[in-house]
Every structure is written in structure tokens, then in C-alpha cells.
């Protein structure tokens, strides 16, 4: 299991390194034990946090309400919880082997 993926009883928590103001939303790879993603929105007034949750939900094919930021709301390093998902499902949905 990758370092960025932590299983819980009711879902998983993924560690992210977020780069705001990118040209497109995408997963770049792993950086220092975190999954690096690029997002188009700026890091102001929670815009990047909202897009982060929406992007992860879209990739996983789940409702936005099942994705929430656990820590790091004002940081590039975030921990995001995906409720009701198994580690293997999350890993496959995020296309990381």
C-alpha cells in the first residue's frame, strides 16, 4: 500500500500535495509520501479546497459529499477522507499502482 493512502474503518484518508493555479486538473504522481495533484483554481477563499474535493470525487466516481478535508485547509499539504471506499478501490480510481 502506498504511503499516501491510509485505510480507516469507514473509508480511506489520502495525503495530498496540492499545486493551485495550474493549467489543468491532474494527478502528477507521488512526492514525499503524498499524492501530488494540480488544480486550476487559486488558493483563495476555499476555492482550491472545494475543487480538490470535487476533483477527487469525480476521479473516484462518488458523490462530492463523500469527500472531505480532514486537515490542511490552509496548506498545500492536505489530508482528504473518502468515505465508504476501500484502499484498493481508491488506489485503482486514482490510477496509481
N, CA, C and O atoms as a MOPAC input file, in Angstrom:
PM7 MOZYME 1SCF
protein

 N      0.84300 1    -1.17500 1     0.00000 1
 C      0.00000 1     0.00000 1     0.00000 1
 C      0.89600 1     1.25000 1     0.00000 1
 O      1.87000 1     1.31000 1     0.75100 1
 N      0.57700 1     2.23100 1    -0.82700 1
 C      1.41100 1     3.44200 1    -0.87900 1
 C      1.34000 1     4.26000 1     0.40900 1
 O      0.37100 1     4.17200 1     1.16200 1
 N      2.37200 1     5.05100 1     0.64700 1
 C      2.45100 1     5.87600 1     1.85200 1
 C      1.32300 1     6.90200 1     1.94200 1
 O      0.91100 1     7.26600 1     3.04400 1
 N      0.82000 1     7.37100 1     0.80900 1
 C     -0.19400 1     8.42600 1     0.79100 1
 C     -1.60100 1     7.91600 1     1.07800 1
 O     -2.53300 1     8.71100 1     1.20000 1
 N     -1.76400 1     6.61000 1     1.18600 1
 C     -3.08400 1     6.00400 1     1.37100 1
 C     -3.17700 1     5.33200 1     2.73100 1
 O     -2.41300 1     4.41400 1     3.03000 1
 N     -4.12700 1     5.79500 1     3.56500 1
 C     -4.30600 1     5.24600 1     4.91200 1
 C     -5.72600 1     4.71500 1     5.08000 1
 O     -6.68200 1     5.48700 1     5.00400 1
 N     -5.88100 1     3.41000 1     5.30600 1
 C     -7.21700 1     2.84200 1     5.47100 1
 C     -7.82700 1     3.17600 1     6.83900 1
 O     -7.11800 1     3.26900 1     7.84100 1
 N     -9.13300 1     3.35000 1     6.85900 1
 C     -9.91400 1     3.53200 1     8.08000 1
 C    -11.04300 1     2.51200 1     8.06600 1
 O    -11.23500 1     1.81100 1     7.07200 1
 N    -11.79000 1     2.42400 1     9.15900 1
 C    -12.91300 1     1.50100 1     9.21300 1
 C    -14.01700 1     1.87900 1     8.22400 1
 O    -14.67300 1     1.00800 1     7.65400 1
 N    -14.21500 1     3.18100 1     8.02500 1
 C    -15.32500 1     3.63900 1     7.18800 1
 C    -14.87300 1     4.37200 1     5.92400 1
 O    -15.63500 1     5.15500 1     5.35600 1
 N    -13.63900 1     4.12300 1     5.48300 1
 C    -13.14600 1     4.77400 1     4.27500 1
 C    -11.63000 1     4.80800 1     4.25100 1
 O    -10.96500 1     3.96600 1     4.85300 1
 N    -11.08900 1     5.80400 1     3.54100 1
 C     -9.64300 1     5.97600 1     3.45300 1
 C     -9.30200 1     7.45800 1     3.60100 1
 O    -10.13100 1     8.33100 1     3.34700 1
 N     -8.07600 1     7.71800 1     4.01400 1
 C     -7.55700 1     9.07900 1     4.04600 1
 C     -6.35500 1     9.11300 1     3.11100 1
 O     -5.45800 1     8.27500 1     3.20200 1
 N     -6.35000 1    10.09000 1     2.21500 1
 C     -5.21700 1    10.23400 1     1.31700 1
 C     -4.46900 1    11.52500 1     1.65000 1
 O     -5.07100 1    12.55900 1     1.93900 1
 N     -3.15100 1    11.43200 1     1.60200 1
 C     -2.30400 1    12.60400 1     1.82500 1
 C     -2.01600 1    13.22600 1     0.47200 1
 O     -1.58000 1    12.54500 1    -0.45600 1
 N     -2.26200 1    14.53000 1     0.36400 1
 C     -2.09500 1    15.23700 1    -0.90300 1
 C     -1.11100 1    16.38200 1    -0.78000 1
 O     -0.98500 1    17.00700 1     0.27300 1
 N     -0.42300 1    16.64500 1    -1.86800 1
 C      0.34700 1    17.88700 1    -2.03800 1
 C     -0.34400 1    18.58600 1    -3.20300 1
 O     -0.32700 1    18.08800 1    -4.32900 1
 N     -0.94900 1    19.73400 1    -2.93300 1
 C     -1.76800 1    20.42800 1    -3.92700 1
 C     -1.01000 1    21.61700 1    -4.50700 1
 O     -0.45000 1    22.43300 1    -3.77500 1
 N     -1.00300 1    21.69900 1    -5.83600 1
 C     -0.42700 1    22.85000 1    -6.52800 1
 C     -1.57300 1    23.62400 1    -7.17000 1
 O     -2.14300 1    23.16700 1    -8.16100 1
 N     -1.92000 1    24.78700 1    -6.62200 1
 C     -3.00900 1    25.58800 1    -7.20200 1
 C     -2.55100 1    26.35900 1    -8.44400 1
 O     -1.36100 1    26.42000 1    -8.75200 1
 N     -3.51200 1    26.93500 1    -9.13700 1
 C     -3.28000 1    27.76200 1   -10.33500 1
 C     -2.53000 1    27.03200 1   -11.43300 1
 O     -1.65500 1    27.61100 1   -12.07800 1
 N     -2.85600 1    25.78700 1   -11.65000 1
 C     -2.24600 1    25.00800 1   -12.72400 1
 C     -3.05400 1    25.20000 1   -14.00400 1
 O     -4.13800 1    25.78500 1   -13.98100 1
 N     -2.52900 1    24.71300 1   -15.10300 1
 C     -3.23600 1    24.86100 1   -16.38000 1
 C     -4.40300 1    23.88900 1   -16.50700 1
 O     -5.35700 1    24.15700 1   -17.23700 1
 N     -4.33200 1    22.74600 1   -15.79100 1
 C     -5.44700 1    21.79900 1   -15.79100 1
 C     -5.42000 1    20.97700 1   -14.51200 1
 O     -4.39800 1    20.89800 1   -13.83000 1
 N     -6.55300 1    20.36800 1   -14.19700 1
 C     -6.65300 1    19.49900 1   -13.02500 1
 C     -6.07700 1    18.14200 1   -13.39400 1
 O     -6.50200 1    17.52200 1   -14.36900 1
 N     -5.10600 1    17.68300 1   -12.61100 1
 C     -4.48800 1    16.39700 1   -12.91100 1
 C     -3.71700 1    15.86300 1   -11.71400 1
 O     -3.30900 1    16.61000 1   -10.82500 1
 N     -3.52900 1    14.54200 1   -11.71800 1
 C     -2.66200 1    13.88900 1   -10.74800 1
 C     -1.29400 1    13.79000 1   -11.39600 1
 O     -1.16600 1    13.31900 1   -12.52600 1
 N     -0.27300 1    14.23500 1   -10.67700 1
 C      1.07300 1    14.26100 1   -11.23000 1
 C      1.86100 1    13.01600 1   -10.84100 1
 O      2.61500 1    12.48000 1   -11.65300 1
 N      1.69300 1    12.55800 1    -9.61600 1
 C      2.43800 1    11.40300 1    -9.12400 1
 C      2.62000 1    11.49600 1    -7.62300 1
 O      1.84200 1    12.15300 1    -6.93200 1
 N      3.64500 1    10.83900 1    -7.12700 1
 C      3.92400 1    10.84900 1    -5.69700 1
 C      5.09800 1    11.76400 1    -5.39100 1
 O      6.08700 1    11.78500 1    -6.12300 1
 N      4.98300 1    12.52400 1    -4.29800 1
 C      6.05000 1    13.41000 1    -3.84700 1
 C      6.12200 1    13.32800 1    -2.33100 1
 O      5.15900 1    13.67000 1    -1.64500 1
 N      7.24400 1    12.88400 1    -1.80700 1
 C      7.48900 1    12.84600 1    -0.37000 1
 C      6.33400 1    12.22700 1     0.42400 1
 O      5.87300 1    12.81800 1     1.40100 1
 N      5.87500 1    11.07400 1     0.02300 1
 C      4.82700 1    10.36800 1     0.74000 1
 C      3.43100 1    10.91800 1     0.54700 1
 O      2.51600 1    10.55300 1     1.28500 1
 N      3.25100 1    11.79100 1    -0.43300 1
 C      1.93000 1    12.36300 1    -0.71500 1
 C      1.64600 1    12.24000 1    -2.21200 1
 O      2.56300 1    12.17000 1    -3.03100 1
 N      0.38600 1    12.21600 1    -2.54200 1
 C     -0.05100 1    12.20300 1    -3.93100 1
 C     -0.12000 1    13.65400 1    -4.39300 1
 O     -0.84600 1    14.45200 1    -3.80100 1
 N      0.61900 1    14.00700 1    -5.43600 1
 C      0.64900 1    15.39300 1    -5.90500 1
 C     -0.42900 1    15.59700 1    -6.96200 1
 O     -0.51200 1    14.85600 1    -7.94200 1
 N     -1.26100 1    16.63100 1    -6.73900 1
 C     -2.26300 1    16.98900 1    -7.72700 1
 C     -2.14600 1    18.46700 1    -8.06600 1
 O     -1.76200 1    19.28800 1    -7.23300 1
 N     -2.48300 1    18.77800 1    -9.29300 1
 C     -2.51300 1    20.16200 1    -9.75200 1
 C     -3.95700 1    20.55200 1    -9.96800 1
 O     -4.73800 1    19.78600 1   -10.53300 1
 N     -4.32100 1    21.76500 1    -9.50900 1
 C     -5.68500 1    22.26100 1    -9.63100 1
 C     -5.68000 1    23.63500 1   -10.28000 1
 O     -4.75200 1    24.41800 1   -10.07600 1
 N     -6.70300 1    23.92600 1   -11.05400 1
 C     -6.77000 1    25.19800 1   -11.78000 1
 C     -7.15900 1    26.37800 1   -10.90800 1
 O     -6.83100 1    27.51500 1   -11.24600 1
 N     -7.83500 1    26.15300 1    -9.81700 1
 C     -8.33000 1    27.26800 1    -9.00900 1
 C     -7.22900 1    27.88100 1    -8.14100 1
 O     -6.26500 1    27.20300 1    -7.78400 1
 N     -7.37800 1    29.16800 1    -7.80300 1
 C     -6.41200 1    29.82100 1    -6.90800 1
 C     -6.69400 1    29.43900 1    -5.45300 1
 O     -7.80300 1    29.01900 1    -5.12400 1
 N     -5.69400 1    29.58400 1    -4.58400 1
 C     -5.88200 1    29.20900 1    -3.18000 1
 C     -6.50500 1    30.32500 1    -2.34700 1
 O     -5.97700 1    30.68000 1    -1.29300 1
 N     -7.60600 1    30.87200 1    -2.80200 1
 C     -8.26800 1    31.96100 1    -2.07100 1
 C     -9.69400 1    31.57100 1    -1.71800 1
 O    -10.39000 1    30.93400 1    -2.50900 1
 N    -10.11800 1    31.95700 1    -0.53200 1
 C    -11.48700 1    31.75800 1    -0.06100 1
 C    -11.99200 1    30.32100 1    -0.22600 1
 O    -13.17200 1    30.10400 1    -0.50100 1
 N    -11.11000 1    29.35600 1    -0.06100 1
 C    -11.51000 1    27.95900 1    -0.10800 1
 C    -11.77100 1    27.40600 1    -1.49100 1
 O    -12.25900 1    26.28200 1    -1.61200 1
 N    -11.46100 1    28.15800 1    -2.54500 1
 C    -11.73200 1    27.69500 1    -3.90500 1
 C    -10.94500 1    26.43600 1    -4.24800 1
 O    -11.48500 1    25.50500 1    -4.84500 1
 N     -9.67300 1    26.40800 1    -3.87200 1
 C     -8.84800 1    25.23700 1    -4.16100 1
 C     -9.30700 1    24.02500 1    -3.34400 1
 O     -9.27700 1    22.89800 1    -3.83900 1
 N     -9.72800 1    24.24900 1    -2.10800 1
 C    -10.23200 1    23.14800 1    -1.28000 1
 C    -11.49200 1    22.53900 1    -1.88000 1
 O    -11.64000 1    21.31900 1    -1.93200 1
 N    -12.39200 1    23.39700 1    -2.32800 1
 C    -13.63700 1    22.92000 1    -2.93100 1
 C    -13.34600 1    22.12600 1    -4.19800 1
 O    -13.89000 1    21.03900 1    -4.39500 1
 N    -12.48400 1    22.67000 1    -5.05700 1
 C    -12.13600 1    21.98200 1    -6.29200 1
 C    -11.40400 1    20.68600 1    -6.01100 1
 O    -11.59200 1    19.70200 1    -6.72600 1
 N    -10.57600 1    20.67000 1    -4.98600 1
 C     -9.85400 1    19.45600 1    -4.60200 1
 C    -10.83600 1    18.32700 1    -4.29200 1
 O    -10.68600 1    17.21300 1    -4.79500 1
 N    -11.82600 1    18.61300 1    -3.47600 1
 C    -12.83000 1    17.60200 1    -3.12000 1
 C    -13.64000 1    17.17500 1    -4.34400 1
 O    -13.90900 1    15.98800 1    -4.52600 1
 N    -14.02800 1    18.13100 1    -5.17500 1
 C    -14.79200 1    17.81600 1    -6.38500 1
 C    -13.97400 1    16.95200 1    -7.34600 1
 O    -14.50100 1    16.00600 1    -7.93100 1
 N    -12.70300 1    17.27000 1    -7.50700 1
 C    -11.82700 1    16.53100 1    -8.41000 1
 C    -11.63700 1    15.09000 1    -7.93700 1
 O    -11.73300 1    14.15700 1    -8.73400 1
 N    -11.37100 1    14.91100 1    -6.65500 1
 C    -11.19700 1    13.56200 1    -6.10000 1
 C    -12.49700 1    12.76400 1    -6.24300 1
 O    -12.46400 1    11.59000 1    -6.61200 1
 N    -13.63700 1    13.39500 1    -5.95400 1
 C    -14.92800 1    12.71300 1    -6.08100 1
 C    -15.17300 1    12.27600 1    -7.52700 1
 O    -15.64100 1    11.16400 1    -7.77300 1
 N    -14.86200 1    13.13900 1    -8.46100 1
 C    -15.06400 1    12.81200 1    -9.87800 1
 C    -14.18500 1    11.64000 1   -10.29600 1
 O    -14.65400 1    10.72400 1   -10.97200 1
 N    -12.91000 1    11.66300 1    -9.89800 1
 C    -12.00000 1    10.57000 1   -10.24000 1
 C    -12.46300 1     9.23800 1    -9.65600 1
 O    -12.33400 1     8.19100 1   -10.29100 1
 N    -13.00300 1     9.29100 1    -8.43600 1
 C    -13.44100 1     8.07200 1    -7.75500 1
 C    -14.85200 1     7.65200 1    -8.14500 1
 O    -15.28400 1     6.54700 1    -7.81700 1
 N    -15.57200 1     8.52800 1    -8.84300 1
 C    -16.93600 1     8.20600 1    -9.26000 1
 C    -17.91400 1     8.13800 1    -8.09100 1
 O    -18.81100 1     7.29500 1    -8.06500 1
 N    -17.72900 1     9.03200 1    -7.13100 1
 C    -18.58200 1     9.05000 1    -5.94200 1
 C    -19.16800 1    10.45000 1    -5.75500 1
 O    -18.67500 1    11.40200 1    -6.36000 1
 N    -20.20600 1    10.59500 1    -4.93200 1
 C    -20.76000 1    11.92900 1    -4.66200 1
 C    -19.76400 1    12.82300 1    -3.92700 1
 O    -18.93900 1    12.34200 1    -3.15100 1
 N    -19.85100 1    14.12300 1    -4.17900 1
 C    -18.95400 1    15.09600 1    -3.53000 1
 C    -19.07700 1    15.05400 1    -2.01400 1
 O    -18.10600 1    15.32500 1    -1.30600 1
 N    -20.25800 1    14.71900 1    -1.50900 1
 C    -20.46300 1    14.69700 1    -0.05800 1
 C    -19.62500 1    13.61800 1     0.63800 1
 O    -19.44600 1    13.67200 1     1.85400 1
 N    -19.11200 1    12.64300 1    -0.11600 1
 C    -18.30500 1    11.57400 1     0.46000 1
 C    -16.82300 1    11.92500 1     0.56400 1
 O    -16.02400 1    11.11600 1     1.03600 1
 N    -16.45500 1    13.13000 1     0.12400 1
 C    -15.05800 1    13.56600 1     0.16300 1
 C    -14.96500 1    14.81300 1     1.03900 1
 O    -15.69300 1    15.78200 1     0.82600 1
 N    -14.07300 1    14.78600 1     2.01800 1
 C    -13.91700 1    15.94500 1     2.89900 1
 C    -12.45800 1    16.12000 1     3.30600 1
 O    -11.69700 1    15.15500 1     3.37700 1
 N    -12.08500 1    17.35900 1     3.56900 1
 C    -10.72600 1    17.66200 1     4.00400 1
 C    -10.65200 1    17.47700 1     5.52100 1
 O    -11.39900 1    18.10400 1     6.27200 1
 N     -9.75000 1    16.61500 1     5.95100 1
 C     -9.57700 1    16.31200 1     7.36500 1
 C     -8.61200 1    17.30600 1     8.01000 1
 O     -8.83400 1    17.75400 1     9.13400 1
 N     -7.54900 1    17.64400 1     7.29900 1
 C     -6.58200 1    18.61700 1     7.80400 1
 C     -5.86300 1    19.29400 1     6.64200 1
 O     -5.79600 1    18.75500 1     5.53700 1
 N     -5.33200 1    20.47700 1     6.90600 1
 C     -4.56700 1    21.20400 1     5.91000 1
 C     -5.37500 1    22.14500 1     5.04500 1
 O     -5.00400 1    22.39500 1     3.89800 1
 N     -6.47100 1    22.67200 1     5.56500 1
 C     -7.31600 1    23.55100 1     4.76600 1
 C     -6.58900 1    24.79200 1     4.27600 1
 O     -6.93800 1    25.33000 1     3.22500 1
 N     -5.58400 1    25.26000 1     5.01300 1
 C     -4.84600 1    26.45800 1     4.61300 1
 C     -3.41500 1    26.13000 1     4.19800 1
 O     -2.53400 1    26.98900 1     4.23600 1
 N     -3.19600 1    24.89500 1     3.80800 1
 C     -1.86400 1    24.43100 1     3.44800 1
 C     -1.89500 1    23.69800 1     2.11200 1
 O     -2.95300 1    23.25600 1     1.66400 1
 N     -0.74600 1    23.57300 1     1.48600 1
 C     -0.65700 1    22.76800 1     0.26400 1
 C     -0.70800 1    21.27800 1     0.60500 1
 O     -1.09200 1    20.45400 1    -0.22600 1
 N     -0.32100 1    20.94800 1     1.82200 1
 C     -0.34400 1    19.55500 1     2.27300 1
 C     -1.67200 1    19.30400 1     2.97000 1
 O     -1.96200 1    19.88500 1     4.01700 1
 N     -2.46900 1    18.43300 1     2.37500 1
 C     -3.81700 1    18.17600 1     2.89100 1
 C     -4.00400 1    16.68700 1     3.13600 1
 O     -3.34400 1    15.84300 1     2.53000 1
 N     -4.91600 1    16.39800 1     4.03400 1
 C     -5.37500 1    15.02100 1     4.24000 1
 C     -6.85600 1    15.01500 1     3.92100 1
 O     -7.63500 1    15.76500 1     4.51000 1
 N     -7.23600 1    14.16400 1     2.98700 1
 C     -8.61000 1    14.11800 1     2.49300 1
 C     -9.19900 1    12.74800 1     2.76600 1
 O     -8.59600 1    11.72300 1     2.44700 1
 N    -10.39700 1    12.74100 1     3.36500 1
 C    -11.08100 1    11.48700 1     3.65600 1
 C    -12.08600 1    11.17700 1     2.56300 1
 O    -12.84600 1    12.04100 1     2.12500 1
 N    -12.07200 1     9.91900 1     2.13200 1
 C    -13.06000 1     9.42100 1     1.18300 1
 C    -13.87500 1     8.37900 1     1.93300 1
 O    -13.37300 1     7.30000 1     2.24800 1
 N    -15.11600 1     8.69500 1     2.21700 1
 C    -15.97300 1     7.80500 1     2.99800 1
 C    -16.48700 1     6.64700 1     2.14200 1
 O    -16.80600 1     6.80900 1     0.96400 1
 N    -16.55500 1     5.47100 1     2.77900 1
 C    -17.16300 1     4.31500 1     2.14400 1
 C    -16.35200 1     3.68700 1     1.03100 1
 O    -16.91200 1     2.95600 1     0.21400 1
 N    -15.05700 1     3.94300 1     0.96400 1
 C    -14.23000 1     3.39000 1    -0.10600 1
 C    -13.10900 1     2.55500 1     0.48200 1
 O    -12.50300 1     2.93100 1     1.48500 1
 N    -12.83700 1     1.42300 1    -0.14300 1
 C    -11.74000 1     0.55200 1     0.27500 1
 C    -10.43000 1     1.06100 1    -0.31800 1
 O    -10.44500 1     1.71200 1    -1.36200 1
 N     -9.28800 1     0.77700 1     0.33100 1
 C     -7.99800 1     1.24400 1    -0.17800 1
 C     -7.71500 1     0.82200 1    -1.62500 1
 O     -7.20100 1     1.61000 1    -2.41800 1
 N     -8.05200 1    -0.41000 1    -1.95400 1
 C     -7.81000 1    -0.90400 1    -3.31200 1
 C     -8.63300 1    -0.13000 1    -4.33400 1
 O     -8.15700 1     0.16300 1    -5.43000 1
 N     -9.87300 1     0.20000 1    -3.97100 1
 C    -10.73600 1     0.97200 1    -4.86100 1
 C    -10.17300 1     2.36900 1    -5.07800 1
 O    -10.14900 1     2.86000 1    -6.20600 1
 N     -9.72300 1     3.01000 1    -4.01000 1
 C     -9.16300 1     4.35300 1    -4.11700 1
 C     -7.90200 1     4.34400 1    -4.96600 1
 O     -7.72000 1     5.20800 1    -5.82400 1
 N     -7.04300 1     3.38300 1    -4.73300 1
 C     -5.81100 1     3.29400 1    -5.48400 1
 C     -6.09200 1     3.09500 1    -6.97500 1
 O     -5.44900 1     3.72300 1    -7.81600 1
 N     -7.04200 1     2.23300 1    -7.30100 1
 C     -7.39900 1     1.99100 1    -8.70100 1
 C     -8.04700 1     3.23300 1    -9.32200 1
 O     -7.75100 1     3.57200 1   -10.46800 1
 N     -8.92200 1     3.90900 1    -8.58400 1
 C     -9.62200 1     5.08300 1    -9.11300 1
 C     -8.66400 1     6.22500 1    -9.38100 1
 O     -8.86900 1     7.00000 1   -10.31500 1
 N     -7.62800 1     6.33900 1    -8.58100 1
 C     -6.66800 1     7.42800 1    -8.75000 1
 C     -5.54400 1     7.04000 1    -9.71300 1
 O     -4.59200 1     7.79800 1    -9.89800 1
 N     -5.65800 1     5.85800 1   -10.32700 1
 C     -4.73000 1     5.39000 1   -11.35000 1
 C     -3.27900 1     5.36100 1   -10.89000 1
 O     -2.37200 1     5.69200 1   -11.65400 1
 N     -3.06500 1     4.97100 1    -9.65900 1
 C     -1.71500 1     4.85000 1    -9.12000 1
 C     -1.50400 1     3.39400 1    -8.74400 1
 O     -2.32100 1     2.80300 1    -8.03700 1
 N     -0.41700 1     2.82300 1    -9.21300 1
 C     -0.16100 1     1.41200 1    -8.91300 1
 C      0.81500 1     1.23300 1    -7.76900 1
 O      1.13100 1     0.10200 1    -7.39900 1

